[in-house]
């Protein structure tokens, strides 16, 4: 099977799964907003930067490094070493996740008051901390199979995670109400843990049935150290960039409600706007990106494989096709959201504010959908430092919008900053890839 067919097949499987899970998530967010209110949804969204930061610290970099190294090893015919890489990554990430779980539980109150500026987040963080060891197992096994360009296991595990998350929250809610209790937004965090537990168990069950995993999953001490060196050499820059980016994103997320208060809004109103933006409008804008995210997932190991084999013309052709396809998809989605954004806000979320946000955010679609693929290509050719620099500067633009534009123009200032940041990533990535492809090929 050609690389193009492999990418198309993998993209199709991941896209179908992505659309199904996002469709489920759409109604799940509607359930949360109708059941717990916009302010509680905002509170729930407030802990997600901490979740993203800890996930980046424990396994995001290892997952990308494992995917790239697996693709490289398979291209070189070193299947046993690829299995050993998976075992090494599991040891590293689960160990780091257990440490993170302990630290969050110990300092949850301090994080809530000093960083999130809301003590109500303390209990949510404690519950959330249990998800990280399971998320690490899930992430590593998916990274390995994506390196093989086999998307069945990642797709099924993603579906299981979303299904269990929604079903568990719904069942807990029904049980609580029938017992005369008033459930809080913390059950949504408990559902997130349930999803990670079941998806990781599914992944472990799958590899436990494979004979080659049982015989070569965990390497001898010498091979373990060798694989650690290789994984950490590639993953530490990725982890460092992800952690710094998530710190900046966390600062951004925490500052939005505070700057809205500086604009003149009450605390409850500021949290409500933040909840509508991050819990309703942005998921709507990101819904079609299931396609481009799937393409990006398949691109990284494919680009690494092409680079290993030094096939020059294929790299340029693949890059051109991907960029044109993503721009076309983004333009179609932009037009659709501009025409139907207000209706989506009123009908799906019962919020005119969500409809207004969707109209403004729709202009980002052609750039945002393409940027995921551009970043994946840049990471695939090993230019992770450049990718980090571009995204850091982009976040700098967004944070400038938070601190300078929100106090003057309200939430509209932040939306303008979002659009400017996506334009920056798009232009700088295109300029570099044009230079790189012309220089190398």
Order of alpha helices (4+ residues) and beta strands (2+ residues): alpha-alpha-alpha-alpha-alpha-alpha-alpha-alpha-alpha-alpha-alpha-alpha-alpha-alpha-alpha-alpha-alpha-alpha-alpha
